[in-house]
């Protein structure tokens, strides 16, 4: 399930240190956030990276928020995850 990002219930993405996947907290409402990263492409794509900056945006104009993570390990690589 792709992350939903609305003004009423925004999801939160937190980058972590190398060998720790990013955390993608899906807003379930009532102040409850669930980390969806371990079972998603976001977790696998960010496991070996050191993320310094990230944001949601619609990269391919399909109406779903995509995620960009700036990677500090490699000067030529960044992780981008598409919502499917």
RADA-V510060 format. One record per residue. RES is the residue in one small letter. PHI is phi in radians with two decimals (* if undefined). OMEGA is omega in whole degrees, 0 to 359 (999 if undefined). Layout:
BEGIN
res->RES phi->PHI omega->OMEGA
res->RES phi->PHI omega->OMEGA
END
This chain:
BEGIN
res->x phi->* omega->179
res->x phi->-1.21 omega->179
res->x phi->-1.17 omega->176
res->x phi->-1.77 omega->180
res->x phi->-2.24 omega->177
res->x phi->-2.26 omega->179
res->x phi->-1.10 omega->182
res->x phi->-1.38 omega->184
res->x phi->-2.48 omega->182
res->x phi->-1.28 omega->171
res->x phi->-1.50 omega->182
res->x phi->-2.23 omega->176
res->x phi->-2.00 omega->180
res->x phi->-2.17 omega->176
res->x phi->-1.42 omega->182
res->x phi->-2.22 omega->181
res->x phi->-1.30 omega->180
res->x phi->-0.99 omega->181
res->x phi->1.17 omega->172
res->x phi->-2.31 omega->181
res->x phi->-1.21 omega->175
res->x phi->-1.10 omega->177
res->x phi->-1.83 omega->178
res->x phi->-2.00 omega->183
res->x phi->-1.57 omega->177
res->x phi->-1.50 omega->181
res->x phi->-1.38 omega->179
res->x phi->-1.57 omega->183
res->x phi->1.60 omega->180
res->x phi->0.94 omega->179
res->x phi->1.09 omega->179
res->x phi->-1.93 omega->177
res->x phi->-2.08 omega->180
res->x phi->-2.08 omega->180
res->x phi->-1.33 omega->181
res->x phi->-1.60 omega->185
res->x phi->-1.06 omega->184
res->x phi->-1.00 omega->180
res->x phi->-1.81 omega->182
res->x phi->-2.16 omega->176
res->x phi->-1.09 omega->179
res->x phi->-1.03 omega->180
res->x phi->-1.09 omega->181
res->x phi->-1.13 omega->184
res->x phi->-1.24 omega->185
res->x phi->-1.92 omega->185
res->x phi->-1.08 omega->185
res->x phi->-1.78 omega->182
res->x phi->-1.85 omega->174
res->x phi->-2.04 omega->186
res->x phi->-1.51 omega->178
res->x phi->-1.99 omega->179
res->x phi->-2.62 omega->181
res->x phi->-2.70 omega->175
res->x phi->-2.84 omega->174
res->x phi->-1.60 omega->172
res->x phi->-2.83 omega->181
res->x phi->-1.65 omega->184
res->x phi->-1.04 omega->186
res->x phi->-1.88 omega->177
res->x phi->0.93 omega->178
res->x phi->-1.74 omega->179
res->x phi->1.55 omega->179
res->x phi->-1.89 omega->179
res->x phi->-1.23 omega->173
res->x phi->-1.76 omega->184
res->x phi->-2.13 omega->173
res->x phi->-2.04 omega->176
res->x phi->-2.20 omega->175
res->x phi->-1.37 omega->185
res->x phi->-1.80 omega->182
res->x phi->-1.63 omega->182
res->x phi->-1.25 omega->184
res->x phi->-2.04 omega->179
res->x phi->-1.31 omega->184
res->x phi->-1.98 omega->185
res->x phi->-2.17 omega->171
res->x phi->-2.32 omega->180
res->x phi->-1.75 omega->174
res->x phi->-2.25 omega->180
res->x phi->-2.01 omega->178
res->x phi->-1.67 omega->171
res->x phi->-1.36 omega->180
res->x phi->-2.02 omega->999
END
